[in-house]
Structures are given as structure tokens and as C-alpha cells.
């Protein structure tokens, strides 16, 4: 099923394709067999044109009478975006958030095997109950290298984020998801994505503040 | 300090302004007094031009010899984006992730008072130790209304996400941050932002998959 397709899918299209993929999973569970771009658009809040364009980045997929087969489109997106690959991941920082991520079943069920957890507090490691193997933070580089871990999830306090990233990168990590509210400097072509709870709250608060103001003023 | 400024700041600029704000907080802690747009750009990975443009959306801010005063720019962004407002928030779904969010100090320290937690499992409510007041999920609408809660953080399983959102919205919530991996249908002009851990992992995995492929193929 190899298609001659663009590898440079624009980021917004990629985000939409993943949203479409999740919705298709949901429709599959609900036993829906086919769906049109208008229906997808209506549920997801995207324009049908955008959806057709996003899907077209992945090459040809069967389209009968203006609709997509749910299962076929789902597999098509999955295959083309490499969503079927297994990725070894680790979590650094085992506070409340890190421990929650460590035990987040959705990750393991979707191909992200969490195979190591790290914390700088060695005493804490003994108190956490998890099937995941735990290590002190100073072993990050060694363990990432030895176990071929590809993705690192960083849930350490802001002040420790950069050092943690450096250790992961030195071990050969390929991608990082950063939950701490500080920017991490990348190197070695490692991809970094931020998932900043506080940042999202602040953006939301700002958007609400804009609505509270007369149209020409924000302060 | 009311400026005649645009309320329609583009989303990417808003995201950058918040990143700049966090960095300025960090620089303030490190006792740095002034910083140039080039320096900010270098640390954050943005073009200095973008930074100057982003800042210009907020109206005039003192700029001496090409640099910004750290404290002044920080306060300027804070005031203009309404980051100094207090927002009453609640968390629905008190599994591992929800409980982590409930006790996430960064929220409270930045003006987001978490004042209520909800879960559909009443027995679970009794086992959670937190200073936050907890309620059964069927009381969401009533409690949100009574306490004037503005922002709801949804950490329930996918299948319960829409019903949870509906209950929050019926109570008059203004914004929702959705941690569940499904799309929520908005109504009543409520703002919804998604913070989807699995989704972020999937995007990262896809971007890695693109790198693993010859330039013209993705499957």
C-alpha cells in the first residue's frame, strides 16, 4: 500500500488528520460504516474542504458517492502516518503528573510502550507501585541508550527540565514531550513538543479576557 | 495603562507571547535586568522579528537601545493579556491524571484557583486527600453555577467527556480544557482547548516516521 505522497504535511493538517483518526476509531466502535467529509467536518468543527485536502495528502483512498468507508480511511491514515509503529518511551520525574503518565493505559494501548521511569529522588522510587522499571535520574543516558528508548516524556520541575532533556538527548532520544512550563533547547535534531497545562490555562484565560473587554481595548 | 490595542492577536503570536512571558519570569528569577529580541529569539527558537511583532500587538513598551527591560515587558504582557486575573476552576474525573491536576501547584500560583473536584464514583471521593472540595459528578451543573466556576478541566474517560462538558456548560462554564482524547462539541460560545497527551505522542511518532522514510514515500 505504498503511496507516492508528500512527507511535508503541514502541521495543522497533521493535527486534523489525527483528530479525524480518533473520530474514525470512535465511529468504528459505534459500528458506523461510512461517513462523508461534511459529517466529519460538522462533528470536528473543520471545513469539509479542509478534510478532503488533508486526506488527499495521503494519496488516493476509496471514496464512494462523496463518502469514506470508516474502516478503510482509518487504516489509510494509520498506515500513512506510521501510527502503527511501536515506540519505546520513558517518563522522567515521578511526581503526581509523572506517575499519572507512567500508568496512562492509553499510551500502551496505542503503541507507546512505557518501559522506564526516572526520578532524582531514589527514596521515592521505592514507594511507587508500577510494572514499569524505575531508575535514578543519573542513569537516564545509559538506560535510554541500552534500551533503545525513542521518546522521553519530561514531567520534572521547571528548573530540572533542561538538564533532563540533555541527558535524554545524550542517550540518543529522538523526540521529547515536555510537560514543564519552560522552553527546552533542542540539539542533535531531536524533536520537542510542549504540553503545558499551565500554558493552556493561560491562553484560555487570555481569550476569555479578550471577550471581557470592549472591542478596541484589552488592558 | 490602557492601550488602544488589537484584541485579535493571532494564535501563534499569543502562544509566543506566553512563552516570552514564562522566559521573562525565569530571567527575573535569575536577576537579568534587560534582554534583546535577538536574545529572546535565540533561547526560544523564534525569529527576533516575530518577537518584536508579537510584542507590538500589545502597544508601546519602553525599548532602550534595542533591548527590553525584563520586568517592564513581563508586566506589560501580563496586564495586556489579562494574566493577572483570578479564574475559578474545577477538575472533573479524579483518576491519576485528574488527581495530579487537582494538586498541581503551578495552577494555584498563577491565578487558577482549583475550587472543586468531581468524580462519578462517590466511594473514590472519600479516598482522595486534598484541600479541594469534592463532589459527585451529578452535582457539576449546580456547583459550577453556585460557585461561579469559569474554567473546567476534563480528565474523564473518552466515553464520558461529552456528557461532562454538557454538564459544565449547563452550569455556565466559560472555558474547557479537555484532556480526553475525543472531540467535544461546544455550545453557548464556550471555548474548548484540547490537551491530548496521546495525540501529542502520535504527532511526534508521525514526525519521526516521516524522517524514517525516503523523501517521496511515507507508507
Interface residues (C-beta under 8 A of the other chain):
Chain A: X1 X2 X3 X4 X5 X6 X7 X9 X14 X15 X18 X19 X21 X22 X23 X26 X43 X44 X45 X58 X79 X80 X81 X82 X83 X85 X87 X89 X95 X96 X97 X99 X100 X101 X103 X104 X106 X107 X110 X111 X112 X150 X151 X158 X174 X175 X177 X181 X182 X183 X185 X186 X191 X193 X195 X197 X198 X199 X200 X201 X202 X203 X204 X205 X206 X207 X208 X209 X210 X212 X213 X215 X216 X217 X218 X219
Chain B: X1 X2 X3 X4 X5 X7 X9 X14 X15 X18 X19 X21 X22 X23 X26 X43 X44 X45 X58 X79 X80 X81 X82 X83 X85 X87 X89 X95 X96 X97 X99 X100 X101 X103 X104 X106 X107 X110 X111 X112 X150 X151 X158 X174 X175 X177 X181 X182 X183 X185 X186 X191 X193 X195 X197 X198 X199 X200 X201 X202 X203 X204 X205 X206 X207 X208 X209 X210 X212 X213 X215 X216 X217 X218 X219
